[in-house]
Amino acid sequence: MRRSDICIAEIAECFRGESDILCNPIGISPIIGGRLAKATFAPDVVMTDAVSVLATNTLPIGDQDAPRVIESYAPYRTIFDIVWSGRRHVMMGATQIDQYGNQNIAAIGDFQKPKAQLLGLRGAPGNLINHRTSYWVPNHTKRSFVSKVDVVSGPGYDRMSEIGEPSNRYHDLHRVVSNLGVFDFETPDRQMRLRSIHPGVEIDEVVENTDFEIVIPDNLELSRVPSEAELEIIKIIDPTELRYSEVQDV
């Protein structure tokens, strides 16, 4: 079993139990995982095709000419109505993330004179304040899991607690999936917790690659391994094996 396939299964798990929600995974592995969830245990999520169509069938990633069974359309003009109602779950990337879930995809270094310019703030602030958000980090190191992000693109629990109700009523950091494990913020002070560890990964490896003290529960579980049926669906979604370019087997 390859590590990337385990990551895909755990990304899919992020959407378990959701219905009538716009599932909006961004990036190679998140799209594969989201479509896997839709094709198996979460058929009632509304799945974007990454452009403007809400499709019910299982689509190969990157194939804009694939036949679509269309539920509805979600053109750009309607997205904000969905976003502001809290009925969206987006999975984004995170170049940096800290123990409270503050995320950075804007720049590395001083914002006034950064060492590296990244994507920019993009839609991260609006996502975090308006609806559920999860993150995918394919390379878990001290450079990505940091004690303090250089720029806050998406605010974490510490910053949102300062805003208070009702402005933060939809703020919901659900999961962080990395190539080492799955994380949540289900702790009294909303600090990041190791939820499960991928098979073949040691706890010390997670600790050594995290630049803050992470909460480790006594009943730590192994991440879920996809079934043979799920692996066949993953092959349909990702026939050119793009997922293996994101996570290297060790």
C-alpha positions as CSV (number, residue, x, y, z in Angstrom):
1,M,0.0,0.0,0.0
2,R,1.5,3.3,-1.1
3,R,1.5,6.3,1.3
4,S,-0.2,8.6,-1.2
5,D,-3.2,6.2,-1.4
6,I,-3.6,6.3,2.4
7,C,-3.5,10.1,2.3
8,I,-6.2,10.0,-0.3
9,A,-8.4,7.8,1.9
10,E,-7.9,10.2,4.8
11,I,-8.7,13.2,2.7
12,A,-11.9,11.5,1.7
13,E,-12.7,10.9,5.4
14,C,-12.7,14.7,5.9
15,F,-16.0,14.8,4.0
16,R,-17.7,11.9,5.8
17,G,-21.1,12.6,7.2
18,E,-21.7,15.7,5.2
19,S,-24.7,16.2,3.0
20,D,-26.0,19.1,1.0
21,I,-22.7,20.8,1.3
22,L,-20.5,22.2,-1.5
23,C,-17.4,20.0,-1.4
24,N,-14.6,22.2,-2.8
25,P,-11.3,20.4,-2.7
26,I,-8.4,22.3,-4.2
27,G,-5.3,20.6,-5.6
28,I,-4.5,17.1,-6.9
29,S,-4.8,14.9,-3.8
30,P,-7.8,16.9,-2.3
31,I,-9.7,16.6,-5.6
32,I,-9.1,12.9,-5.8
33,G,-10.1,12.4,-2.1
34,G,-13.2,14.5,-2.4
35,R,-14.3,12.6,-5.5
36,L,-13.6,9.3,-3.8
37,A,-15.9,10.4,-0.9
38,K,-18.6,11.4,-3.3
39,A,-18.3,8.0,-5.1
40,T,-18.5,6.0,-1.9
41,F,-19.7,7.0,1.5
42,A,-20.7,10.6,1.0
43,P,-23.0,10.6,-2.1
44,D,-25.1,13.6,-0.8
45,V,-22.2,16.1,-0.9
46,V,-22.4,18.5,-3.9
47,M,-19.2,18.0,-5.8
48,T,-17.7,20.7,-8.0
49,D,-15.9,19.7,-11.1
50,A,-13.3,22.4,-10.2
51,V,-14.9,24.8,-12.7
52,S,-18.6,25.6,-12.7
53,V,-20.5,22.3,-12.9
54,L,-21.9,20.2,-10.0
55,A,-21.5,16.7,-11.2
56,T,-22.8,13.4,-9.7
57,N,-20.6,11.0,-11.6
58,T,-17.0,10.1,-10.9
59,L,-14.7,12.3,-13.1
60,P,-11.1,11.7,-14.0
61,I,-8.9,14.5,-12.6
62,G,-7.9,17.1,-15.2
63,D,-10.1,15.8,-18.0
64,Q,-12.4,18.7,-18.9
65,D,-13.9,16.7,-21.8
66,A,-15.1,13.8,-19.7
67,P,-18.9,13.3,-19.9
68,R,-20.6,14.8,-16.9
69,V,-23.9,13.9,-15.2
70,I,-24.8,17.4,-14.1
71,E,-26.9,18.1,-11.0
72,S,-26.6,21.9,-11.3
73,Y,-24.3,24.7,-12.1
74,A,-22.4,26.9,-9.7
75,P,-21.1,29.9,-11.7
76,Y,-18.9,32.4,-9.9
77,R,-21.8,34.8,-9.2
78,T,-23.5,32.2,-7.0
79,I,-20.5,31.0,-5.0
80,F,-20.6,33.9,-2.5
81,D,-24.2,33.0,-1.6
82,I,-23.0,29.5,-0.7
83,V,-19.9,30.7,1.1
84,W,-21.6,33.2,3.3
85,S,-24.3,30.7,4.3
86,G,-21.7,28.3,5.8
87,R,-22.6,25.5,3.4
88,R,-19.2,24.9,1.9
89,H,-16.3,22.7,3.0
90,V,-13.0,23.7,1.2
91,M,-9.8,21.8,1.5
92,M,-6.9,24.1,0.7
93,G,-3.1,23.8,0.8
94,A,-0.9,25.3,3.5
95,T,2.6,26.4,3.0
96,Q,2.8,27.1,6.7
97,I,0.5,26.2,9.5
98,D,0.8,26.7,13.3
99,Q,-0.5,25.0,16.4
100,Y,-3.8,27.0,16.3
101,G,-4.4,26.5,12.6
102,N,-3.2,29.9,11.3
103,Q,-2.3,29.2,7.7
104,N,0.0,31.0,5.3
105,I,0.0,30.8,1.5
106,A,1.0,34.4,0.9
107,A,4.7,34.9,1.4
108,I,7.8,33.6,3.3
109,G,9.7,36.1,5.4
110,D,8.9,39.7,6.2
111,F,5.6,40.6,4.4
112,Q,7.1,44.0,3.4
113,K,10.1,42.3,1.8
114,P,9.5,38.6,1.6
115,K,12.1,36.0,0.7
116,A,9.6,34.3,-1.5
117,Q,6.3,35.4,-2.9
118,L,3.6,32.7,-2.9
119,L,0.0,32.6,-4.1
120,G,-1.1,35.6,-2.0
121,L,-4.0,35.7,0.5
122,R,-6.4,34.5,-2.2
123,G,-9.8,33.4,-0.7
124,A,-8.3,32.1,2.5
125,P,-9.6,34.8,4.9
126,G,-13.2,34.6,3.5
127,N,-13.1,30.8,3.6
128,L,-12.0,30.6,7.3
129,I,-14.5,33.1,8.6
130,N,-17.5,31.7,6.5
131,H,-17.4,27.9,6.5
132,R,-15.6,24.7,7.3
133,T,-12.0,24.4,6.1
134,S,-9.5,21.6,6.0
135,Y,-5.9,21.6,4.9
136,W,-3.6,19.3,2.9
137,V,0.2,19.5,3.5
138,P,2.0,16.9,1.3
139,N,5.5,17.6,2.9
140,H,5.3,17.6,6.7
141,T,8.5,19.4,8.0
142,K,9.4,22.1,10.5
143,R,9.2,24.5,7.6
144,S,5.5,23.7,7.0
145,F,4.4,23.0,10.6
146,V,5.8,26.1,12.2
147,S,5.5,27.8,15.6
148,K,4.5,31.0,14.0
149,V,3.4,31.6,10.4
150,D,5.1,34.5,8.5
151,V,1.8,35.8,7.2
152,V,-1.7,34.9,8.3
153,S,-3.7,34.0,5.2
154,G,-6.3,31.9,7.0
155,P,-6.9,32.8,10.7
156,G,-6.7,30.0,13.3
157,Y,-8.6,29.5,16.6
158,D,-6.6,31.9,18.7
159,R,-7.2,34.8,16.4
160,M,-10.9,33.9,15.7
161,S,-11.6,33.7,19.4
162,E,-10.6,37.4,19.7
163,I,-13.4,38.3,17.2
164,G,-16.1,36.4,19.1
165,E,-19.7,35.7,18.2
166,P,-21.5,36.1,15.8
167,S,-18.6,36.9,13.4
168,N,-16.8,33.6,14.0
169,R,-20.0,31.3,14.1
170,Y,-19.0,29.5,10.9
171,H,-15.3,29.2,11.7
172,D,-14.5,25.5,11.7
173,L,-11.0,24.1,11.2
174,H,-11.9,20.5,10.6
175,R,-8.8,18.5,9.7
176,V,-5.2,18.8,8.6
177,V,-3.9,15.8,6.5
178,S,-0.2,15.5,5.8
179,N,2.1,12.8,4.5
180,L,2.7,11.7,8.1
181,G,-0.7,11.8,9.7
182,V,-4.1,13.4,10.3
183,F,-4.6,16.2,12.8
184,D,-7.5,18.1,14.4
185,F,-8.1,20.8,16.9
186,E,-10.4,18.9,19.3
187,T,-8.6,20.0,22.5
188,P,-9.7,22.4,25.3
189,D,-7.4,25.2,24.1
190,R,-7.8,24.4,20.4
191,Q,-4.2,23.4,19.8
192,M,-3.4,20.9,17.1
193,R,-3.7,17.3,18.0
194,L,-2.4,14.2,16.2
195,R,-5.5,12.3,15.4
196,S,-4.0,9.3,13.5
197,I,-0.7,8.3,12.2
198,H,-0.1,6.7,8.8
199,P,1.1,3.1,8.7
200,G,4.9,3.1,8.6
201,V,5.3,6.4,10.4
202,E,6.6,6.7,13.9
203,I,5.4,9.2,16.5
204,D,9.0,10.5,16.9
205,E,9.0,11.3,13.2
206,V,6.0,13.5,13.5
207,V,7.4,15.2,16.6
208,E,10.8,15.8,15.0
209,N,9.2,17.4,11.9
210,T,6.9,19.7,13.8
211,D,8.1,23.1,15.1
212,F,5.7,23.2,18.0
213,E,4.5,20.9,20.8
214,I,1.7,18.8,19.3
215,V,-0.9,17.1,21.4
216,I,-0.6,13.3,21.2
217,P,-3.6,11.3,22.7
218,D,-3.1,8.1,24.6
219,N,-5.4,6.2,22.2
220,L,-3.6,7.2,19.0
221,E,-5.0,5.3,16.0
222,L,-3.5,4.3,12.6
223,S,-4.9,6.1,9.6
224,R,-7.4,4.2,7.5
225,V,-6.1,2.1,4.6
226,P,-8.3,2.2,1.5
227,S,-10.1,-0.9,0.4
228,E,-9.5,-2.7,-2.9
229,A,-12.8,-1.3,-4.2
230,E,-11.7,2.2,-3.2
231,L,-8.3,1.7,-4.9
232,E,-10.1,0.9,-8.1
233,I,-12.1,4.1,-7.9
234,I,-9.0,6.1,-7.2
235,K,-7.5,4.7,-10.4
236,I,-10.6,5.9,-12.3
237,I,-10.2,9.4,-10.8
238,D,-6.5,9.5,-11.2
239,P,-5.6,7.3,-14.2
240,T,-2.2,9.0,-14.8
241,E,-1.2,8.6,-11.1
242,L,-0.7,12.3,-10.4
243,R,-1.1,11.6,-6.7
244,Y,2.3,9.9,-6.6
245,S,4.0,13.1,-7.6
246,E,2.8,14.7,-4.3
247,V,3.8,12.1,-1.8
248,Q,6.9,10.0,-2.1
249,D,7.1,6.5,-0.6
250,V,9.9,6.0,1.8
